[in-house]
């Protein structure tokens, strides 16, 4: 009897569907746009997933556009995120909202930044996706708040931390990770070249730091 039961179960097992992969979208600006390229933080996250034996658990989708600010993300949210029905969305925005105030005379006012950010999260959560929020890392790598935009960047980052705590969102605090690393590894107080190529966009070490921090949040 056991033999016949086993033979009956074999074709049944063949029709069991494999576990559905979790769709992960990285939503951001040029840092994310570059992050999907070879050597970027998204392929590095895939490498970490493979090492953990979870490489087949996820599909990674980069949705970064150069120059984007928080309201740009809001405008392309439907097409680039919601329509794709993700399971997890990482929001990594804020650098241009601060940087472009001085660089181009644009940017995003502090109060508007928060309102757009809240609207993004509300809509993503509305489709049942998990949201992971990230603080913007650096605009210049000098220590002790010696970079021109450090004051604003600290304020915007603190808003994201407070928002994450209030809404019980997972937080990847890249601002803290980068400034702490620069504090210990930038003895000449250079403006760039420690974790970035130009003070903003990531070099190999910066990409690896972001990958490790994001993978920790995703895998949890």
DAMO-V534506 format. One record per run of one state. SS is the DSSP state (hx for helix, st for strand, lp for the rest). FROM is the first residue (numbers start at 0). TO is the last residue. If there is no record, write none. Layout:
ss:SS from:FROM to:TO
ss:SS from:FROM to:TO
This chain:
ss:lp from:0 to:0
ss:hx from:1 to:13
ss:lp from:14 to:20
ss:st from:21 to:27
ss:lp from:28 to:28
ss:hx from:29 to:34
ss:lp from:35 to:39
ss:hx from:40 to:50
ss:lp from:51 to:53
ss:hx from:54 to:56
ss:st from:57 to:63
ss:lp from:64 to:68
ss:hx from:69 to:74
ss:lp from:75 to:75
ss:hx from:76 to:79
ss:lp from:80 to:80
ss:hx from:81 to:83
ss:lp from:84 to:86
ss:st from:87 to:91
ss:lp from:92 to:93
ss:hx from:94 to:102
ss:lp from:103 to:108
ss:hx from:109 to:125
ss:lp from:126 to:128
ss:st from:129 to:133
ss:lp from:134 to:148
ss:hx from:149 to:166
ss:lp from:167 to:168
ss:st from:169 to:171
ss:lp from:172 to:172
ss:hx from:173 to:184
ss:lp from:185 to:194
ss:st from:195 to:195
ss:lp from:196 to:200
ss:st from:201 to:201
ss:lp from:202 to:202
ss:hx from:203 to:218
ss:lp from:219 to:219
